[in-house]
Amino acid sequence: MRDTMVVPGETYRILAPSSSLHKYLTDSYWCSAMEEVCEGKLDGVVVRYTGQHLVLLQFRPNRLSPAGYRYPISISIPVEYLVPSPSKEPLGGCDVSSASDGHEVKGTDCRSNGFSPLCVVCGKYDVTGMVLRHHGYKCAECVGHKSAHKLRIEGSRRR
């Protein structure tokens, strides 16, 4: 897991596809704004921890509800899906294409290179045991699965 604590008041995005998050959230959470959350279009503010690895985030939708309000969406999401908002990201980068396919990356190695690992399959961010592949990082559970085009683009943008 990540070695830093998530602090209330910090902003994060969720870049995981809805299929990855659907196993953690009940059907009552799925509304039109959840698609914006999963696409990384909304920033969520950390409210508090709700479990050992769960964080309550509050998102403010861009669109108005049918009644003309912007109701905030509050959901508990596992910590490994929280991606720092662009203003928090470290500067620097590394060339993903120059790495070999079997290179394992430790959390401290990614930070020293200035590259923030994002799994290009499930959207988890900065988990231990990530492997650098041709199109970006994959967590141990996702090695052997096809990467998502959207996450590949996002991973290369976050270099």
SVG drawing of the C-alpha trace seen along z (x, -y; Angstrom):
<svg xmlns="http://www.w3.org/2000/svg" viewBox="-37 -25 52 38">
<polyline fill="none" stroke="black" stroke-width="0.4" points="0.0,0.0 1.0,-3.6 3.2,-4.8 1.5,-8.2 -1.7,-8.8 -4.7,-10.2 -5.6,-13.4 -9.1,-14.9 -9.4,-18.0 -7.1,-16.6 -8.5,-16.2 -8.3,-13.1 -9.7,-11.7 -11.0,-8.2 -9.7,-6.9 -10.9,-3.3 -13.4,-2.0 -16.9,-1.5 -16.5,2.2 -13.6,2.1 -15.5,0.1 -18.8,1.8 -17.7,4.7 -17.2,2.3 -20.3,0.1 -24.0,1.1 -26.3,0.3 -27.8,-2.6 -24.6,-4.6 -24.9,-4.4 -26.3,-7.6 -25.4,-9.8 -22.8,-11.6 -21.0,-8.3 -19.9,-8.1 -18.3,-11.5 -16.6,-10.3 -15.2,-7.1 -13.9,-9.1 -11.9,-11.4 -13.9,-14.5 -14.8,-15.3 -12.4,-15.9 -13.4,-14.4 -12.5,-15.8 -11.5,-13.4 -13.9,-13.6 -12.7,-10.8 -11.7,-7.2 -14.7,-4.8 -12.7,-1.5 -9.2,-0.2 -8.6,-1.0 -11.8,-2.9 -12.1,-6.6 -15.2,-8.7 -15.0,-11.2 -17.4,-13.9 -17.8,-14.9 -19.6,-18.0 -21.3,-17.2 -20.9,-19.6 -24.5,-19.2 -27.6,-20.3 -30.1,-17.7 -33.6,-17.8 -34.7,-19.9 -32.0,-22.5 -29.5,-21.5 -26.0,-20.2 -26.3,-17.5 -22.9,-16.3 -22.1,-12.6 -20.5,-11.0 -19.0,-7.5 -16.6,-5.2 -13.8,-4.1 -10.8,-1.9 -7.6,-3.9 -5.8,-2.2 -8.2,-3.8 -7.4,-7.4 -5.3,-9.3 -3.9,-12.7 -5.5,-15.6 -3.1,-17.2 -2.1,-20.0 -0.7,-17.5 1.3,-15.3 5.1,-15.2 7.0,-16.8 9.3,-14.9 8.9,-11.7 10.3,-8.6 10.1,-6.8 7.7,-3.9 8.7,-2.4 12.4,-2.1 11.7,0.3 11.7,4.1 8.5,6.0 9.3,7.9 10.6,5.0 9.0,4.9 8.7,1.4 8.8,0.6 6.9,-2.4 10.1,-4.3 11.5,-3.7 8.5,-5.3 8.8,-8.4 12.6,-8.8 11.9,-8.6 9.0,-11.1 6.6,-8.7 3.3,-7.9 2.2,-4.4 -1.4,-3.9 -2.6,-0.4 -3.7,-0.5 -6.2,2.3 -8.1,1.6 -7.1,-2.0 -5.5,-1.3 -2.8,-3.8 0.5,-3.4 0.1,0.2 3.0,2.4 4.1,5.0 3.3,3.0 5.0,4.2 6.1,1.9 4.9,3.2 5.0,1.9 1.9,-0.4 2.4,-1.3 2.1,0.1 0.0,3.1 -0.8,4.4 -0.1,8.0 -3.7,9.1 -3.9,7.4 -0.8,8.9 -2.0,10.9 -5.2,8.8 -5.7,6.3 -5.1,2.7 -7.8,0.0 -7.0,-2.6 -8.3,-5.5 -6.0,-4.4 -3.0,-4.1 -3.5,-7.7 -4.0,-8.9 -0.9,-7.0 1.3,-8.5 -0.1,-12.0 0.8,-11.7 4.5,-11.0"/>
</svg>
